[in-house]
Amino acid sequence: MAIWPGEAKLTAPVFCSAPATEPMVVSDTFHDSEGTSTNYTLYCVGDHGILTNEGFALPMLVMLTAHVVIVTSLVLLAKFIKTGTEPVRDRPVQGRFQSDPNLPVRTEDYFEH
């Protein structure tokens, strides 16, 4: 399961609303004392320079949730298909039909009248 920054554009219907409906992911690379860092931000752009900053945490959380749902669905589907194709095996009968030492026994069960 991989999430890449450009995938955040798929969340545009959730985060971008009129008049700024065009998604754009912008990477900002900067250098500091700890090294090089890159931040990714989802912007929604509209006509005449309208711009909204949607950040990146919420779009990534939505994409992570979508990935988990997709992978879980695939695993469950594979398990369902696998159990549907297995041959039916004889199973021991359970309950009152199987010999149970705790069942009440009456004398009439052993002697004829």
N, C-alpha and C positions, 0 to 999 in steps of 0.2 A: 504494500500500500504506500503510494507516494503522493505527496502534495507538493506542487510546484507553484511558485508565485503567480504565474499567468493564469492558473486555474481559478484564482479569485474572481476573474471576469465572469465566471459562470454564476456567481452569486448576485450579479447585477439586478435581476428581477426582484430580489429580496431587499437590496439596499438602495438602489438607484430609483428615484421617482421623478416624475415630470417637474420641471423642464430639463433636468440634467439626467439623461438616461443612458448615455454612452459610457461604458466602463473603461477605465484605464488603470493599469498597475504600473506604478513608478518605483524604480529602485533608486535609493540614495546611498551611495558609498562614501564613507568618510574615514579619515585616519585620526587616531588619537594615540595616547600613550600606551594603550593596550594592544594596538594593532589596527587592522582594517575591519570595519563593520559595515554591514549592508542592512538597510531597513527597506521594507516594501510597504507601499501604501496603496489602497484602492481609492481612486478618485472617480466621481461621476461627473461627466462633462456634458454640457448642453450648448445650445446656440448662443452666440454673442458673449462667449467667455464665462458662462455660468459654470461654477465649479463647486463641488461639495467633497469634503474629505471624509471618507467612511472608515479610515484607519485600515488595519490589517488583522487585528485580533479577532473581531467578530466574523469577518468573511472566512478566516481560516478555521474558526470553530464550526461554522456551518459546513465547510468542506470536509472537515474531519468527521463530523457527525454523518454526513452523506456517505463517506467511505466506510465507516463502521456498519451502517445499515446495509450497504451493498455487499460487503464481505460476509456479514452475518446471514443475509438472505441466500447467498451462494452456497455457504456451508450447510445451511438447513435444507436447501434444495437438493444438494448432493447427497445428504444423509437420507432424505425422503426417497430419492430415486434409488439409492443403494438398498434400503430396506424393502422397497417395492419389488425389487428384482430377485431377492433371495428366495430360495425354495422353501416351501412350508415344511417344517419338520414336525414329526409327532412329538407332542408334549405330554407329560404325565397329567392325568386327570387330577384335579384338585377338588377339595371340598368333601361332601358326604359320599361321593362315589368311590373315593380312595379309602383304603383301609385306615381307619382312625381309631386308636386305642381308647380315646375318650368318648366314643359314641355309647349311648346307653344300650345295654343288652338285656332283653327280657327272656324269661324261660320259654315263652311261646316260640321264640325264634329257633329253639333247638329241638323241641319235642312236638310231635304231632298230637292232635287231640283225637 
